[in-house]
Amino acid sequence: MPKVLRFDDEPHRGAPHDGGPHDGGPGPERSGPSEGSPAVRVIVKVNTGGYVPDGFRVRTRVDEELFTAEASEADLTRAAGDPHVDSVARARPLGLD
């Protein structure tokens, strides 16, 4: 199955991943959106249980491979080249008002 990376329904390409809890990088408690960049809320699907890409701050975990998070645009671009990330999509309100 091909890797699908989505963010606002557009494919993104980025630099290779250089950190994360499974390769010596920061874990979710120490990581967060890059300083100086506004955080966006996203839904993330990874292929390694418990993995959180560098720069992502987990908001809610659905299971070990699916969670919502906050990340900067730079962090999203970097995640596009991360082999542990299957998909990233901007979180959108349901509009049930």
C-alpha distances in whole Angstrom, upper triangle without the diagonal:
4,7,9,13,15,19,21,19,19,16,18,18,20,22,20,21,24,25,24,25,23,24,28,28,29,28,28,32,32,30,30,30,31,35,36,33,33,30,28,26,23,20,18,15,14,12,16,18,21,20,22,21,25,27,25,28,26,28,27,24,23,21,20,17,18,21,23,25,27,26,28,26,27,25,22,22,22,19,17,17,16,13,14,14,11,13,17,19,22,24,26,29,29,33,34,38
4,6,10,13,16,19,16,16,13,15,15,17,19,17,18,22,23,23,24,23,23,27,26,28,27,27,31,31,28,28,27,29,32,34,30,30,28,26,25,21,19,17,14,14,13,16,19,22,20,21,20,23,25,23,26,25,27,26,24,23,22,21,17,18,21,22,23,25,24,25,23,23,22,19,19,19,16,13,14,14,12,13,12,9,11,15,17,20,23,25,28,29,32,34,37
4,7,10,13,16,14,14,11,12,12,14,16,15,15,19,20,19,21,20,20,24,23,24,24,23,27,27,24,24,24,25,29,30,27,27,24,22,21,18,16,13,11,11,10,14,17,19,17,17,16,19,21,20,23,22,24,23,21,21,20,19,15,15,18,19,20,22,20,22,20,20,18,15,15,15,12,10,10,11,9,10,9,6,8,11,14,17,20,22,26,27,30,32,35
4,6,10,13,11,10,8,10,11,14,16,16,16,20,21,20,22,21,22,25,24,24,24,23,27,27,24,23,22,24,27,28,25,24,22,20,19,15,13,11,10,11,12,15,18,19,17,17,16,19,20,19,21,21,22,22,20,19,19,19,15,14,16,17,18,20,19,20,18,19,17,14,14,15,12,9,11,12,11,12,9,6,6,9,10,14,17,19,22,23,26,29,32
4,7,10,9,8,6,7,9,11,14,14,14,18,19,18,20,20,21,24,22,22,22,21,24,24,21,20,19,20,24,25,21,21,19,16,16,12,11,10,9,10,12,15,18,19,16,15,14,16,17,16,18,18,20,20,19,19,19,18,15,14,15,15,15,16,15,16,14,15,13,10,10,12,9,6,9,10,11,11,8,6,4,6,8,11,14,17,20,22,25,27,30
4,6,5,6,5,7,10,12,16,16,17,20,21,20,22,23,24,26,24,24,23,21,25,25,22,20,18,20,23,24,20,19,17,14,13,10,10,10,10,12,15,18,20,20,18,17,15,17,17,16,18,18,19,19,19,18,19,19,16,14,15,14,15,15,14,15,13,15,14,10,11,13,11,9,12,13,14,14,10,9,6,5,5,8,11,14,17,19,21,24,27
4,5,6,7,7,11,12,16,17,17,20,21,20,23,24,24,26,24,23,23,21,24,24,20,18,16,18,21,21,17,16,14,11,11,8,9,10,12,14,17,20,21,21,19,17,15,17,16,14,17,17,18,18,19,19,20,21,17,15,15,13,13,13,12,12,10,12,12,8,9,12,11,9,13,14,16,16,12,12,8,6,4,6,9,11,15,17,20,23,25
4,5,8,10,13,16,19,21,21,24,24,24,26,27,28,30,27,26,26,23,26,27,23,20,18,20,22,22,18,16,15,11,11,10,11,13,15,17,20,23,24,24,22,20,18,20,19,17,19,19,19,20,21,21,23,23,20,17,17,15,15,15,14,14,12,15,15,11,12,16,14,13,17,18,20,20,16,15,11,9,6,6,9,10,13,15,17,20,23
4,7,10,13,16,20,21,21,25,26,25,27,28,29,31,29,28,28,26,29,29,25,23,21,23,25,25,21,20,18,15,15,12,13,14,15,18,20,23,25,25,23,21,20,22,21,19,22,21,22,22,22,21,23,24,20,18,18,17,17,18,17,17,15,17,17,13,14,17,15,13,17,18,19,20,16,14,11,10,7,9,11,12,16,17,19,22,25
4,6,10,13,17,19,20,23,24,24,27,27,28,30,28,28,27,26,29,29,25,23,21,22,24,24,20,19,18,15,16,14,14,15,16,18,20,23,25,26,23,21,19,21,21,19,22,22,23,24,24,24,25,25,22,20,20,19,19,18,17,16,13,15,16,12,12,15,14,11,15,17,18,19,16,14,11,10,9,11,14,15,19,20,22,25,28
4,7,10,14,15,17,20,22,22,25,25,25,28,25,26,26,25,28,28,24,22,20,21,24,24,21,20,19,17,17,15,15,14,15,16,18,21,23,24,21,20,18,19,19,19,22,22,23,24,24,24,24,24,20,19,20,19,19,19,17,16,13,14,15,11,10,13,12,8,11,14,15,16,13,12,10,10,10,12,16,18,21,23,25,28,31
4,7,10,12,14,17,19,20,23,23,23,25,22,23,24,23,26,25,22,20,18,18,21,21,18,18,17,15,16,14,15,14,15,16,18,20,23,23,20,18,15,17,17,16,20,21,22,24,23,24,25,24,20,19,19,19,18,17,15,14,11,11,11,8,6,9,9,6,9,11,13,15,12,12,10,10,11,13,16,19,22,24,27,30,32
4,7,9,11,15,17,18,22,22,21,23,21,22,23,23,26,25,21,20,18,18,21,22,19,20,19,18,19,17,17,16,16,16,18,20,23,23,20,18,15,16,16,17,21,22,24,25,25,26,26,24,21,21,21,21,19,19,16,15,12,11,11,9,6,8,8,5,6,10,12,14,12,13,12,12,14,16,19,22,26,28,30,33,36
4,7,9,12,14,16,19,20,18,20,18,19,21,21,24,22,19,18,16,15,19,19,17,18,18,17,19,17,18,16,17,16,18,19,22,22,18,17,13,13,14,15,19,21,23,25,25,26,26,24,21,21,21,20,18,18,14,13,11,9,9,8,5,5,7,5,5,8,11,13,12,14,13,13,15,17,20,23,27,29,32,35,37
4,6,9,12,14,18,18,16,18,16,18,20,20,23,21,18,18,16,15,18,19,18,20,19,19,21,19,20,18,18,17,18,19,22,22,18,16,13,12,14,15,19,21,24,26,26,27,27,24,22,22,22,22,20,19,16,15,13,10,10,10,7,5,8,7,5,8,11,13,13,15,15,15,18,20,23,26,29,32,35,38,40
4,6,10,12,15,15,13,15,14,16,18,19,22,20,17,18,17,16,20,22,20,22,21,21,22,20,20,17,17,15,16,16,19,19,15,15,11,11,13,15,19,21,24,25,24,26,25,22,20,21,21,22,20,19,16,16,15,12,11,12,10,6,8,8,5,6,8,11,11,14,15,15,19,21,24,27,30,33,36,38,41
4,6,8,12,11,10,12,10,12,14,15,18,17,14,15,15,14,18,20,19,20,19,19,20,18,18,15,15,13,14,14,17,16,12,11,8,8,11,12,16,17,21,22,21,23,22,19,17,18,18,19,17,17,14,15,14,12,10,11,10,6,6,8,6,5,8,9,10,13,14,14,18,20,22,26,29,31,34,37,39
4,7,11,11,8,9,8,10,13,15,17,15,13,15,15,14,17,20,19,21,20,21,21,20,21,18,18,16,17,16,18,17,13,12,9,8,11,13,16,18,22,23,23,25,24,21,19,21,20,21,19,18,15,16,16,13,11,13,12,9,10,12,10,8,11,11,13,16,18,18,21,22,25,28,31,34,37,39,41
4,7,8,6,6,4,7,9,11,14,12,10,12,14,13,17,20,19,21,19,20,20,19,19,16,17,14,16,14,16,14,10,9,7,5,9,11,14,16,19,21,20,22,21,18,17,19,18,19,17,17,14,16,17,14,11,14,14,10,10,13,12,9,12,11,13,16,18,17,21,22,24,27,30,33,36,38,40
4,6,6,6,4,5,6,8,11,10,9,11,13,14,17,21,20,21,18,19,19,17,17,14,15,12,13,11,12,10,7,6,5,5,9,10,12,13,17,18,17,19,18,15,14,16,15,16,14,15,14,16,17,15,12,14,15,12,11,14,13,10,12,10,11,15,16,16,19,21,22,26,28,31,34,36,38
4,6,6,5,6,5,8,10,10,10,13,16,17,20,23,22,23,21,21,20,19,18,15,15,13,14,11,11,8,6,7,8,8,11,11,12,13,16,17,16,18,16,13,13,16,15,17,15,17,16,18,20,19,15,17,19,16,14,17,16,13,14,11,13,17,18,18,21,23,23,27,29,32,35,36,38
4,6,7,9,8,11,14,14,13,16,19,20,23,26,25,26,23,24,23,21,20,16,16,12,12,9,10,9,7,9,10,11,14,14,16,16,19,19,17,19,17,13,13,16,17,19,18,19,19,21,22,21,17,18,20,16,14,17,16,12,12,10,13,16,18,19,22,24,25,29,31,33,37,38,41
4,6,9,10,13,16,15,14,17,19,19,22,25,25,26,24,25,24,23,22,18,18,14,14,12,13,12,10,11,10,10,14,15,17,18,22,22,20,23,20,17,16,19,19,21,20,21,19,21,22,20,17,18,19,15,14,17,15,12,12,11,14,17,19,20,24,26,27,31,33,35,39,40,43
4,7,9,12,14,12,13,16,18,18,21,24,24,26,24,25,25,24,23,20,20,17,17,15,16,14,11,12,12,11,14,15,17,18,22,23,21,24,22,19,19,21,21,22,20,21,19,21,23,20,17,20,20,17,16,19,17,15,15,14,17,20,22,22,26,27,28,32,34,37,40,41,44
4,7,10,12,10,9,12,14,14,17,21,20,22,20,21,22,21,21,18,19,16,17,15,16,13,11,10,9,7,10,12,14,15,19,21,20,22,21,18,18,19,19,20,17,18,16,17,19,17,14,16,17,14,14,17,16,13,15,13,15,19,20,20,23,24,25,29,31,34,37,39,41
4,7,8,6,6,9,12,13,15,19,19,20,18,19,19,19,19,17,18,16,18,16,16,13,10,9,9,7,8,10,11,13,16,18,17,21,20,17,17,18,17,18,15,15,14,16,18,17,13,16,18,15,14,18,18,15,17,15,16,20,20,19,22,23,23,27,29,32,35,36,38
4,6,6,6,9,13,14,17,20,20,20,18,19,18,18,18,15,16,14,16,14,13,10,8,7,8,8,9,9,9,10,13,15,14,17,16,14,15,16,14,15,13,14,14,16,19,18,14,17,19,16,15,19,19,15,17,14,15,19,19,18,21,22,22,26,27,30,33,34,36
4,6,5,7,11,13,16,19,18,18,15,16,15,15,15,13,15,14,16,14,13,9,9,6,8,8,8,7,6,6,10,11,11,15,14,13,13,14,11,12,10,11,12,15,18,17,14,15,18,16,15,18,19,16,18,15,15,18,18,16,19,19,19,22,24,26,29,30,32
4,6,8,12,14,16,19,19,19,16,18,17,17,18,17,18,17,20,18,16,12,12,10,12,11,10,10,7,8,11,13,13,17,17,15,17,17,14,14,12,12,13,16,20,19,16,18,21,19,18,22,22,20,21,19,19,22,21,20,22,21,21,24,25,28,30,32,33
4,7,10,12,13,17,17,18,16,18,18,18,19,18,20,19,21,19,18,14,13,11,12,9,9,10,8,11,13,16,16,20,20,18,19,19,17,16,13,13,13,15,18,17,15,17,20,18,17,21,21,19,21,19,19,22,22,20,22,22,22,26,27,30,32,34,35
4,7,9,11,14,14,15,13,15,15,15,16,15,17,16,19,18,17,14,12,9,9,6,5,6,6,9,12,15,15,19,19,17,17,17,15,14,11,10,10,12,15,14,11,14,16,14,14,17,18,16,19,16,16,19,19,17,19,19,19,23,25,28,30,32,33
4,6,8,12,11,11,9,11,12,13,15,14,17,17,20,19,19,16,14,10,10,8,4,5,4,8,11,14,15,19,20,18,18,17,14,13,9,7,7,8,12,12,9,12,14,13,13,17,18,16,19,18,16,19,18,16,17,16,17,20,22,25,27,29,30
4,6,9,7,8,6,9,10,12,14,14,18,18,21,21,21,18,16,12,11,9,5,6,7,10,12,16,17,20,21,21,20,18,15,13,10,7,4,5,9,9,7,9,12,12,12,15,17,16,20,18,17,19,18,15,16,15,16,19,21,24,26,28,30
4,6,6,8,8,11,14,15,18,17,20,20,23,23,23,21,18,14,12,9,6,9,10,14,16,19,21,24,25,24,22,21,19,17,13,10,7,6,9,7,7,10,12,11,13,16,17,17,20,20,18,21,20,17,18,17,19,22,24,27,29,32,33
4,6,8,9,13,16,17,21,20,24,24,27,26,27,24,21,18,16,13,10,12,13,16,18,21,23,26,28,27,26,25,22,19,16,12,10,8,11,10,11,14,15,15,17,19,21,20,24,23,22,25,23,20,21,20,21,23,25,29,30,33,33
4,7,9,13,16,18,22,22,25,26,29,29,30,27,24,21,18,16,12,14,15,19,20,23,26,28,30,29,28,27,24,21,17,14,12,9,11,11,12,15,16,16,18,20,22,22,26,26,24,26,24,21,22,20,21,23,25,29,30,32,33
4,6,9,13,15,18,19,22,23,27,27,27,25,23,19,16,15,11,12,14,17,18,21,23,26,28,27,25,24,21,18,15,11,9,6,7,8,9,11,13,14,15,17,20,20,24,23,21,23,21,18,18,16,18,20,22,25,26,29,30
4,7,10,13,16,18,21,23,26,27,27,25,23,19,17,16,12,12,13,16,16,19,22,24,26,26,25,22,19,16,13,9,8,6,8,10,11,12,14,15,16,18,21,21,25,24,21,23,20,17,16,14,15,16,18,22,23,26,26
4,7,9,13,14,18,20,23,24,24,21,19,16,14,14,10,9,10,12,12,15,18,20,22,22,21,19,16,12,9,6,5,5,7,10,9,10,13,14,14,17,19,19,22,21,18,20,18,14,14,11,12,14,16,20,21,24,25
4,6,10,12,16,18,22,23,23,21,19,16,14,15,12,10,10,12,12,14,17,18,21,21,19,17,14,11,8,5,6,6,7,11,10,9,12,14,14,15,18,18,21,20,17,18,15,11,10,7,8,11,13,16,18,21,22
4,7,10,14,16,20,21,20,19,17,14,14,15,12,10,10,10,9,11,13,15,17,18,17,14,11,7,6,5,7,9,10,13,12,11,14,16,14,16,19,18,21,19,16,17,14,10,9,6,6,8,10,14,16,18,20
4,6,10,13,16,18,18,17,15,13,12,14,12,9,10,10,9,11,12,13,15,16,14,11,9,6,5,6,7,10,11,13,11,9,13,14,12,13,17,16,18,16,13,13,10,6,5,4,5,8,11,14,17,19,21
4,7,10,14,15,15,14,14,12,12,15,14,11,11,10,10,9,10,10,12,13,11,7,6,4,6,9,10,13,14,16,13,11,14,15,12,14,17,15,17,14,11,11,8,6,5,6,6,9,12,14,17,19,22
4,6,10,12,12,12,10,9,9,13,13,10,11,9,11,10,10,10,11,11,8,6,5,6,7,10,11,13,14,15,12,10,13,13,10,11,14,12,13,11,8,8,6,5,7,9,9,13,16,17,21,23,25
4,7,9,10,11,10,10,10,14,15,12,14,12,14,12,10,10,10,9,6,5,7,9,11,14,14,17,17,18,15,13,15,15,11,12,14,12,12,9,6,5,5,7,9,12,13,16,18,20,23,25,28
4,6,7,8,7,8,9,13,15,12,14,13,15,14,12,12,10,8,5,6,9,11,12,15,15,18,18,18,15,13,15,14,10,11,12,10,9,6,4,5,7,9,12,15,16,19,22,23,27,28,31
4,6,9,8,10,11,15,17,16,17,16,18,17,14,14,12,9,6,9,12,15,16,19,19,21,21,21,18,16,18,16,13,13,14,11,8,5,6,6,9,12,15,19,19,23,25,26,30,31,34
4,6,6,9,11,14,17,15,17,15,18,17,14,14,11,8,6,10,12,15,16,19,19,22,22,22,18,18,19,17,14,15,15,11,10,6,8,10,12,14,18,21,21,25,27,28,32,33,36
4,6,9,12,15,17,15,16,14,16,15,11,12,8,5,5,9,11,14,15,19,19,22,24,23,20,19,21,19,16,18,18,14,13,9,11,12,14,16,19,21,21,24,26,27,31,32,35
4,7,10,13,15,13,13,11,14,12,9,11,8,5,6,9,10,13,13,16,17,20,22,22,18,18,21,19,15,18,18,15,14,11,12,13,15,16,18,20,20,24,25,27,30,31,34
4,7,9,12,10,12,10,14,14,11,13,11,8,7,10,10,13,12,15,15,18,19,19,15,15,17,15,12,15,15,11,11,8,9,11,13,14,17,19,19,23,25,27,30,32,34
4,6,8,7,8,8,11,12,11,13,12,10,9,10,9,10,9,11,11,14,16,15,12,12,15,13,10,13,14,11,12,9,9,12,12,12,15,16,17,21,23,25,28,30,32
4,6,6,9,10,13,15,14,16,15,13,12,12,11,12,10,11,9,12,13,12,8,9,11,9,7,10,11,8,10,8,8,11,12,11,14,15,17,21,23,26,29,31,33
4,6,9,11,14,16,16,19,19,16,15,16,14,14,11,11,9,11,13,11,7,10,11,9,8,12,12,10,13,11,11,15,15,14,16,17,19,22,25,28,30,33,35
4,7,10,13,16,16,19,19,18,17,16,14,13,10,8,6,8,10,9,6,9,11,9,9,13,14,12,15,14,13,16,16,13,16,16,17,20,23,26,28,31,32
4,6,9,12,13,15,16,15,14,13,10,9,6,6,5,8,11,11,7,8,12,11,9,13,14,13,15,13,12,15,13,11,13,13,14,17,20,23,25,27,29
4,6,9,11,14,15,15,14,13,10,9,5,5,7,10,13,14,11,12,15,14,13,16,18,16,18,16,15,17,16,13,15,14,14,17,19,22,24,26,28
4,6,7,11,12,12,12,10,7,6,4,7,9,13,16,17,13,14,17,17,14,17,19,17,19,16,14,16,15,13,14,14,13,16,18,20,23,24,26
4,7,10,12,13,14,11,7,5,5,7,10,14,17,18,16,16,19,19,17,20,22,20,22,19,17,18,17,14,14,13,12,14,15,17,20,21,23
4,7,9,11,12,9,6,5,7,10,13,17,20,21,18,18,21,21,18,21,23,21,22,19,17,18,16,14,15,14,12,15,15,17,19,20,22
4,6,7,8,6,4,6,9,12,15,19,21,22,19,18,22,21,18,20,22,19,20,16,15,16,15,14,15,16,14,17,17,18,22,22,25
4,7,8,5,5,8,11,15,17,21,23,24,21,20,23,23,19,21,23,20,20,17,15,15,15,14,15,16,14,16,17,17,21,21,24
4,6,5,7,10,13,17,19,23,24,25,22,21,24,23,19,21,22,19,19,15,15,14,15,15,17,18,17,20,21,21,24,25,28
4,6,8,11,13,17,18,22,24,24,20,20,22,21,17,19,20,17,16,13,13,13,14,15,17,19,18,22,23,24,27,28,31
4,7,10,12,16,17,20,21,22,18,17,19,18,15,16,17,14,13,10,9,9,11,12,14,17,16,20,22,22,26,27,30
4,7,10,14,15,18,20,21,17,16,19,18,15,16,18,15,15,12,10,10,10,10,12,14,13,16,18,19,22,23,26
4,6,10,12,16,18,19,16,14,18,18,14,16,19,16,17,14,12,12,11,10,11,12,11,14,16,17,20,22,24
4,7,10,14,15,17,14,13,17,17,14,16,19,17,18,16,13,14,12,9,9,9,8,11,13,15,18,19,22
4,7,10,13,14,11,11,15,15,13,15,18,16,18,16,13,15,13,10,10,10,9,12,14,17,20,22,23
4,7,10,12,10,10,13,14,13,15,18,17,19,17,15,17,14,11,11,10,10,13,15,18,20,22,24
4,7,8,6,7,10,11,10,13,15,14,18,16,14,16,14,11,11,10,12,15,17,20,23,25,27
4,5,5,6,9,10,11,13,15,15,19,18,16,18,16,12,13,11,13,16,19,22,24,27,28
4,5,5,6,9,10,11,14,15,18,18,15,17,15,12,12,11,14,16,19,23,24,27,29
4,5,5,6,9,10,12,13,17,17,15,17,16,13,15,14,17,20,23,26,28,31,32
4,5,5,6,9,11,11,14,14,12,15,13,11,13,13,15,19,22,25,27,30,32
4,5,5,7,9,10,13,13,10,12,10,8,10,10,13,16,20,22,25,28,30
4,5,5,8,9,13,14,12,13,12,10,12,13,16,19,23,25,28,31,33
4,5,6,7,11,12,10,13,12,11,14,15,18,21,25,28,30,33,35
4,5,5,8,9,7,9,9,8,12,13,16,19,23,25,28,31,33
4,6,8,10,7,9,8,8,11,13,17,20,23,26,28,31,33
4,6,9,8,10,11,12,15,17,20,23,27,29,32,35,37
4,5,6,8,10,11,15,17,20,23,27,29,32,34,37
4,6,8,10,13,16,19,22,25,28,30,33,35,38
4,7,9,11,15,18,20,23,26,28,31,33,36
4,6,8,11,14,16,20,23,25,28,30,33
4,7,10,14,16,19,22,23,27,29,32
4,7,10,12,15,19,20,23,25,28
4,7,9,12,16,18,21,23,26
4,6,9,13,14,17,20,23
4,6,10,12,15,18,20
4,7,9,12,15,17
4,6,9,12,14
4,5,8,10
4,6,9
4,6
4
